Amino acid sequence: MTQLFVPEGVLFMVGMDIYRESDEVPVHEVKLNAFWIDQVEVTNGMYNLSVRRFIPERL
């Protein structure tokens, strides 16, 4: 499965819809460490197949 690298950085976060929570305003700075993320969504079934591959006796 292809993964994408997201470099560390800073973003500005704010809730802009009517369902926003009180901690989503005002605009605030968020610092993120670098991380890897799957390019496509991983379903529960895909995850289960992966787990069974490495721990088949437990499932």
Secondary structure, DSSP 8 states (H G I E B T S, - for coil): --EEEE--EEEEE---STT--GGG-S-EEEEE--EEEESS---HHHHHHHHHHH-GGG-
